[in-house]
Amino acid sequence: MAISYDDFEKVDIRVGTVIGVEAFPEARKPAFKLRIDFGPDIGVKRSSAQITKHYTIETLLGRQVAAVVNFPPRQIGPFMSEVLTLGFPDPEGGVVLIGPDQDVPNGGKLF
């Protein structure tokens, strides 16, 4: 199904730097609780991400990631997830994060 460019522009995908990571043992599937800095205009937002197959707390801290920042917050168990961190599935369904291959300013909008 084709969408218009106007439809694409409604999805606000921004880059941010992971500044905090915690285990999320209450989640149904293994996950982390992330704090992501999207720069001064958007600020720090929280996200629940099922990315434990390929990432550790140490490999996530300081990493730039892409996320949808204009979805309404979503309650994930006891945690309020404010953004959707983006990735692609590997052959077994594990999530591989997407992000820039060079450092870019936090808050940059995907176009």
C-alpha positions as CSV (number, residue, x, y, z in Angstrom):
1,M,0.0,0.0,0.0
2,A,1.5,3.3,-1.0
3,I,1.4,6.3,1.3
4,S,1.8,10.0,0.5
5,Y,4.9,12.0,1.5
6,D,2.6,13.9,3.9
7,D,1.8,10.7,5.7
8,F,5.5,10.0,6.1
9,E,6.1,13.5,7.5
10,K,3.6,12.8,10.3
11,V,6.0,10.2,11.8
12,D,8.6,12.1,13.7
13,I,11.7,10.0,13.8
14,R,14.6,11.6,15.7
15,V,18.1,10.6,16.7
16,G,19.1,10.5,20.4
17,T,22.0,9.3,22.6
18,V,21.3,6.6,25.2
19,I,22.3,8.1,28.5
20,G,20.8,5.5,30.9
21,V,20.1,1.8,30.8
22,E,18.4,-0.5,33.4
23,A,17.3,-4.1,33.3
24,F,13.6,-4.5,33.1
25,P,12.8,-7.8,34.9
26,E,9.1,-7.0,35.1
27,A,8.7,-7.1,31.3
28,R,7.1,-10.1,29.7
29,K,10.0,-10.6,27.3
30,P,13.6,-9.7,28.2
31,A,14.0,-5.9,27.8
32,F,15.9,-2.8,28.9
33,K,14.6,0.5,30.2
34,L,16.4,3.3,28.3
35,R,16.8,7.0,28.9
36,I,17.5,8.7,25.6
37,D,18.7,12.3,25.2
38,F,17.1,14.0,22.1
39,G,18.6,17.4,22.7
40,P,17.3,20.6,24.1
41,D,14.0,20.8,22.0
42,I,12.7,17.3,22.9
43,G,14.7,16.5,26.1
44,V,15.3,13.1,27.7
45,K,12.7,10.5,27.0
46,R,12.2,6.9,28.3
47,S,11.7,3.8,26.2
48,S,11.3,0.1,26.8
49,A,13.2,-2.0,24.3
50,Q,13.4,-5.7,23.8
51,I,17.0,-5.6,22.6
52,T,18.8,-7.9,25.1
53,K,19.8,-10.5,22.5
54,H,22.5,-8.2,20.9
55,Y,23.1,-5.5,23.4
56,T,24.3,-5.1,27.0
57,I,24.0,-2.1,29.3
58,E,27.7,-1.2,28.5
59,T,27.2,-1.4,24.7
60,L,24.1,0.7,24.8
61,L,25.4,3.6,26.9
62,G,26.5,6.4,24.6
63,R,25.1,4.8,21.5
64,Q,23.0,6.9,19.1
65,V,19.6,5.4,18.2
66,A,16.6,6.4,16.1
67,A,13.1,6.6,17.7
68,V,9.6,7.7,16.9
69,V,9.0,10.6,19.3
70,N,5.4,11.6,18.5
71,F,3.5,8.5,19.6
72,P,1.5,8.8,22.8
73,P,3.2,7.3,25.8
74,R,2.5,3.6,26.4
75,Q,2.3,1.8,29.7
76,I,4.5,-1.3,29.7
77,G,3.9,-3.0,33.0
78,P,5.0,-0.5,35.7
79,F,7.0,1.6,33.2
80,M,5.8,4.4,30.9
81,S,7.5,4.2,27.5
82,E,7.5,7.7,25.8
83,V,9.2,6.9,22.5
84,L,9.5,3.8,20.2
85,T,13.2,2.9,19.7
86,L,13.6,1.5,16.1
87,G,15.4,-1.6,14.8
88,F,15.2,-4.4,12.4
89,P,14.8,-8.2,13.1
90,D,17.7,-10.5,12.7
91,P,17.0,-14.0,11.1
92,E,15.9,-15.3,14.6
93,G,13.7,-12.2,15.4
94,G,16.2,-10.5,17.7
95,V,16.2,-6.7,17.3
96,V,19.2,-4.9,15.7
97,L,19.0,-1.2,16.4
98,I,19.2,1.5,13.7
99,G,21.1,4.7,14.1
100,P,23.5,6.9,12.2
101,D,27.0,5.6,11.2
102,Q,28.5,8.9,12.3
103,D,27.9,11.2,15.3
104,V,25.1,13.7,14.6
105,P,23.5,16.2,16.9
106,N,20.8,14.8,19.2
107,G,17.3,15.6,18.0
108,G,18.0,15.5,14.3
109,K,14.9,14.6,12.3
110,L,15.0,11.7,9.8
111,F,14.2,12.8,6.3
